[in-house]
Amino acid sequence: MKIAIGADHAGFRLKDEIVKALKEAGHEVEDFGCHCADSIDYPDYALPVCEKVVAKEADRGILICGTGIGMTIAANKIPGIRCALVHDLFSAKATREHNDSNVLAMGERVIGPGLALEIVKVWLETEFSHGPRHQNRIDKIAGLERKYALHS
């Protein structure tokens, strides 16, 4: 699987651990940074990850900041992105099965690397259920994106 990944200054350490684990698991990883603790703006790192996912140049995306909240908000402004903020295994599985999330967000200041690596594994291994009620909801989200794209 090809994974695009990005983080801000509050998430780059966790990102680096995830990149290492993904590569060891045989995934292709495109790392969009950042690579240091100098303060940066998280939307600048969310955008290239999400653009790769929307363009289908990456199968999934992972974003990390201090809490995961900023990255999630930024990512979900991009049509075609369904970014889920996850800090537990149940949510990692549910967001793939029910929401077909294509971007995962986490907060380095919220969870440790052990749990984060487990979340990534579960999220990557879980497939969308393709259940009609779940697909109907995703279609409605896509409709909202189309509707409000006309107003921008």
BELMO-V976482 format. One record per backbone hydrogen bond with DSSP energy under -1.0 kcal/mol. CO is the residue of the C=O (numbers start at 1). NH is the residue of the N-H. If there is no record, write none. Layout:
co:CO nh:NH
co:CO nh:NH
//
This chain:
co:1 nh:28
co:2 nh:59
co:2 nh:60
co:3 nh:30
co:4 nh:62
co:5 nh:32
co:6 nh:64
co:8 nh:11
co:8 nh:12
co:11 nh:15
co:12 nh:16
co:13 nh:17
co:14 nh:18
co:15 nh:19
co:16 nh:20
co:17 nh:21
co:18 nh:22
co:19 nh:23
co:20 nh:24
co:21 nh:25
co:22 nh:27
co:23 nh:26
co:28 nh:3
co:30 nh:5
co:33 nh:7
co:41 nh:44
co:42 nh:45
co:42 nh:46
co:43 nh:47
co:46 nh:50
co:47 nh:51
co:48 nh:52
co:49 nh:53
co:50 nh:54
co:51 nh:55
co:52 nh:57
co:52 nh:58
co:53 nh:56
co:60 nh:4
co:61 nh:104
co:62 nh:6
co:63 nh:106
co:64 nh:8
co:65 nh:108
co:66 nh:109
co:68 nh:72
co:69 nh:73
co:70 nh:74
co:71 nh:75
co:72 nh:76
co:74 nh:77
co:75 nh:78
co:78 nh:81
co:82 nh:102
co:82 nh:103
co:84 nh:105
co:88 nh:92
co:89 nh:93
co:90 nh:94
co:91 nh:95
co:93 nh:97
co:94 nh:98
co:95 nh:101
co:97 nh:129
co:102 nh:61
co:103 nh:84
co:104 nh:63
co:105 nh:86
co:106 nh:65
co:107 nh:110
co:107 nh:111
co:112 nh:116
co:113 nh:117
co:114 nh:118
co:115 nh:119
co:116 nh:120
co:117 nh:121
co:118 nh:122
co:119 nh:123
co:120 nh:124
co:121 nh:125
co:122 nh:126
co:131 nh:135
co:132 nh:136
co:133 nh:137
co:134 nh:138
co:135 nh:139
co:136 nh:140
co:137 nh:141
co:138 nh:142
co:139 nh:143
co:140 nh:144
co:141 nh:145
co:142 nh:146
co:143 nh:147
co:144 nh:148
co:145 nh:149
co:146 nh:150
//
